């Protein structure tokens, strides 16, 4: 069997990107693991040795639903693995324990490739972070999957695989419960985003209630960068047919001008990534020039729509002549007005001469 690191990387989903950006950092992972693992295990873990291991052990066909992170740590002085699997799908997977067993075997195989002389295996403690429409409704033990009656299972228990995974089900967890978790501010924000990702309008609508945590995260040394992952996630899971409207509502939900500027930067990056992707596809099809021109026109029109929505969000209904000026403006003029819209005190100040 090939190493997981030999297999092509699975396509990154918004959930995958947000989970790995956040919980691959040991300070956020440690806080989450301290909260979900049994206290008897937490007492024996030396979190100062917690290290995130590279690679993924998930099947490529399940990459859209499963995101995993592997950590090494000392348990009572001995090295063990903590395996965190995030499951994001509409229905519960009743074979989750079997999936975990597959992934755990791959982890051990990878360990033996790196330590060919090893005669014992490090223990693996599996943790499942779950979000579905129904909440978790299956068993959390592997032996429950075996087609045996209870008496027979007891008789053969010593001869079949047996393990239980730790389940953290956020499917129906109230916002206040997420806020009260003893984890980092960023960890709380990420779990909140994942919890409401199927109803992204709620993310934008309720964002002002989380303004204190947003400020706390942004004040951290790398706060702007990690918050960018939050803004990117909200824009990515929102209605793709109305991206500029979602952007306008998101900007209106944030009070701080610095945070609004951060959001605009993320939106610009997303637009640019879409443009570059379109150009690459056009080149492969031998239609680069025509597609590039179409992309430029599409970007300009999108920028006009964004600017109009931002102007309405800040100054209310717009006079017809203002709308006409924006519709007729070129790319350079649109850039100037878009930069002004977050800071200018009046509508006329935004549209002043360049």
GIHU-V130886 format. One line per field, one symbol per residue. phi: phi as a letter, one per 40 degrees, with the letter a starting at -180 (. if undefined). burial: I if it has 16 or more other C-alpha atoms within 10 Angstrom, else O. Layout:
phi = ???
burial = ???
This chain:
phi = .ccdcccdccdccdcdcccccccccccccccccdcccdcccdccccccccbccchbbccccbccbbbbbbbbacbfgbcbbbbbbcbbacbccccdccdccdccccccccccccbcccbbbccbbcbbcbaacbgcbbcbbccccccbcdcccccbdcbbcaabbcbbcbdbccdcccccccbcdcdccccccccbccbcdcccccddcbdccdccccccdbcccccdcccccccccccccbcccccccccccbcccccccdcccccccccccccccccccccccgbcccccccccccccccccccccccccccbgdbccccdcccccccccccccccccccbccbcccccccc
burial = OOOIOOOOOOOOIIIIOIIOOIIIOIIIIIIIIIOOIOOOOOOOIOIOOIIIOOOIIIOIOOIIIIIIIIIIIIIOOOIIIIIIIIIIIOOIIOIIIOOIIOIIOIIIIIOOOOOOOOOOOOOIIIIIIIIIOOIIOOIIIIIIOOOOOOOOIOOOOOOOOOOOIIIIIIIOOOIOOIIOOOIIIIIIIIIIIIIIIIOIIOIIOOIIOIOOIIOOIIOOOOOIOIIIIIIIIIIIIIOOOOIIIIIIIIIIIIOOOOIIOIIIOIIOOOOOOOIOOIIOOIOOOOOIOOIIOOIOOOIIIOIIIIIIIIIOOIOOOOOOOOIOOIIOOOOOOIOOIIOIIIOOOOIOOIIOOO
